[in-house]
Amino acid sequence: MGSMKASLAVLIAVLSLPAFGQKTGTRQFEVASVRPSPAAADRVSVGLRWDGAQVRISSMTLRDFVGMAYGPNIAEVTGPDWIGTERYELQATLPEGAKQTDLGEMMQALLTERFQLKFHRDKKDTPVYVLSVGKGPLKLKESADAPAPAANGFNVSGTGSAAGVSVNLGNGSFYTFANNRLEGQRISMPTLVDMLSAYIDKRMMDQTGLKGVYDMSVEVTPEDYRSMLIQAGTKSGMKLPPQAMKLLENNPVPASLFDGIERQGLHVEEKKVPLDVIVVEQALQKPTEN
């Protein structure tokens, strides 16, 4: 399938950083460099590192930046096709006293100044999968205690290729999707539903009420594995060959994935719910000079 640019950036920006995008104001980066990411032949590697003095973001799209700035309750960011395909490197110096929860506000200022972003908010009824606790016993394994988080920073990263996906969410939380198996450690339910949303035809939402973190392993059929990787590629903006799209058309719902989730004591149901959407009206594909 060539380069498998799975939605790692979305996962990292939205899943692992739930406090971002909660404030609006005038907090800005001291200095910021934004440049196109170098092209990769068969692999994409993304990351976000905050050390208290600088923030570095690798290989993320404008759609990811908008989700990071205005999330986490935004279900979808729509606009021109390029906002989900063009990838950027950001390196910025943090103002004195900046906290991790300020990143969303600083990203908002950067998007306005450098990308000249204009957008509006909308709400639309959307088919989704809802994850809840099943009628039988819960079989998920609660995770062991995590190492103490770093006092002044975090470092999350991921890699993806046709061979699979691996994402490190920090503090002992990670998942891999390779060799027909989805495995994760220290995964919360909000992280699980956003993680799964990258690989299925509809967004998944959490209604389990579970507050813990869990270790899990779900095996899928080779057919479902291929269709899930293709689904992730299309969601990240890849233009896949017709034969790949035909495979996805013939197998749109990974039944073995849902069966594996049900065996964990959870339940998946399709519903239609109103979701918040950001519609990008205008943005510069080439940001203004550093």
Secondary structure as the mmCIF struct_conf table of DSSP 4:
data_model
#
loop_
_struct_conf.conf_type_id
_struct_conf.id
_struct_conf.beg_label_comp_id
_struct_conf.beg_label_asym_id
_struct_conf.beg_label_seq_id
_struct_conf.end_label_comp_id
_struct_conf.end_label_asym_id
_struct_conf.end_label_seq_id
BEND BEND1 SER A 7 SER A 7
HELX_RH_AL_P HELX_RH_AL_P1 LEU A 8 VAL A 10
HELX_RH_PI_P HELX_RH_PI_P1 LEU A 11 LEU A 15
BEND BEND2 SER A 16 SER A 16
TURN_TY1_P TURN_TY1_P1 PRO A 18 GLY A 21
BEND BEND3 GLY A 25 THR A 26
BEND BEND4 GLU A 30 GLU A 30
STRN STRN1 VAL A 31 PRO A 36
HELX_LH_PP_P HELX_LH_PP_P1 SER A 37 ALA A 39
BEND BEND5 ALA A 41 ASP A 42
STRN STRN2 ARG A 43 TRP A 50
BEND BEND6 GLY A 52 ALA A 53
STRN STRN3 GLN A 54 THR A 61
HELX_RH_AL_P HELX_RH_AL_P2 LEU A 62 TYR A 70
BEND BEND7 PRO A 72 ASN A 73
STRN STRN4 GLU A 76 THR A 78
BEND BEND8 GLY A 79 PRO A 80
HELX_RH_3T_P HELX_RH_3T_P1 ASP A 81 GLY A 84
TURN_TY1_P TURN_TY1_P2 THR A 85 THR A 85
STRN STRN5 ARG A 87 THR A 93
HELX_LH_PP_P HELX_LH_PP_P2 LEU A 94 PRO A 95
TURN_TY1_P TURN_TY1_P3 GLU A 96 GLY A 97
HELX_RH_3T_P HELX_RH_3T_P2 GLN A 100 ASP A 102
HELX_RH_AL_P HELX_RH_AL_P3 LEU A 103 ARG A 114
BEND BEND9 PHE A 115 PHE A 115
STRN STRN6 LYS A 118 VAL A 133
BEND BEND10 LYS A 135 GLY A 136
HELX_LH_PP_P HELX_LH_PP_P3 LEU A 140 LEU A 140
STRN STRN7 LYS A 141 GLU A 142
HELX_LH_PP_P HELX_LH_PP_P4 SER A 143 ALA A 150
BEND BEND11 ALA A 151 ASN A 152
STRN STRN8 PHE A 154 SER A 161
TURN_TY1_P TURN_TY1_P4 ALA A 162 ALA A 163
STRN STRN9 GLY A 164 GLY A 170
TURN_TY1_P TURN_TY1_P5 ASN A 171 GLY A 172
STRN STRN10 SER A 173 ALA A 178
TURN_TY1_P TURN_TY1_P6 ASN A 179 ASN A 180
STRN STRN11 ARG A 181 SER A 188
HELX_RH_AL_P HELX_RH_AL_P4 MET A 189 SER A 197
TURN_TY1_P TURN_TY1_P7 ALA A 198 TYR A 199
BEND BEND12 ILE A 200 LYS A 202
STRN STRN12 MET A 204 ASP A 206
BEND BEND13 THR A 208 THR A 208
BEND BEND14 GLY A 212 GLY A 212
STRN STRN13 VAL A 213 GLU A 219
HELX_RH_AL_P HELX_RH_AL_P5 PRO A 222 LYS A 235
TURN_TY1_P TURN_TY1_P8 SER A 236 GLY A 237
HELX_RH_AL_P HELX_RH_AL_P6 PRO A 242 ASN A 250
BEND BEND15 VAL A 253 VAL A 253
HELX_RH_AL_P HELX_RH_AL_P7 ALA A 255 ARG A 263
TURN_TY1_P TURN_TY1_P9 GLN A 264 GLY A 265
STRN STRN14 LEU A 266 GLN A 282
BEND BEND16 GLN A 285 LYS A 286
HELX_LH_PP_P HELX_LH_PP_P5 PRO A 287 GLU A 289
#
